Amino acid sequence: QVQLVESGGGLVQAGGSLRLSCAASGSVFSGNVMDWYRQAPGKQRELVATITSGGSTIYAGSVKGRFTISKDNARNTLYLQMNSLKPEDTAVYYCSVLGLRRYWGQGTQVTVSS
């Protein structure tokens, strides 16, 4: 069974930075695409960033140039470095991987004040 546990969320002022981590267990990690999603109150969950098994990255237009997704295969850990944060980045952030089904972490709250 795959388990994903996020950490690193918190309260930060606009323009600040946070780094989110996702510790993974189970067999699905290095050979699969890993994602960060977020969900703001009253809105649908949206894809923020993706990293492939080979290290290629894709970003949502709203975060491109500000966020960086990376991973450490040896430690089974996924990261999201978030810089120049804006109030509209406020959401619960989830890491996710598609294996036999899509697996989700429990989420970590990011709140950006103006």
Salt bridges, closest charged atoms under 4 A:
ASP35 OD2 - ARG102 NH1 3.10
GLU46 OE2 - ARG38 NE 2.86
ASP89 OD1 - ARG38 NH1 2.99
ASP89 OD2 - ARG66 NH1 2.79
